[in-house]
Amino acid sequence: MTPRLRGFVEQHPRGTDIGDYVRFVLVLAADDEHQTLVTLETFTDDYWRATSRGAPTRARALHLLGQMLDRIGTSLTRSRPGE
């Protein structure tokens, strides 16, 4: 599955909701707690609502994934002009 996700990343630039979500999933799949924490901090500082900095990394990661999915779902369900 990881190779398929990497291909998807190439189609969606960094800074897009879907692109950032897939990149974060790849970080989580690598199971590197330090990189997960670095990525959490980056996304939280950039534009996502923070979880408590004292919460365990995995709990913070799941909270962030939930926020990302909510945002992606909202953007996918909005009607686009001309449709």
Secondary structure, DSSP 4 states (H G I P E B T S, - for coil): -HHHHHHHHHHS-TTSHHHHHHHHHHHHHHT-HHHHHHHHHHHHHHTSPPPPTTS-HHHHHHHHHHHHHHHHHHHHHSPPTT-
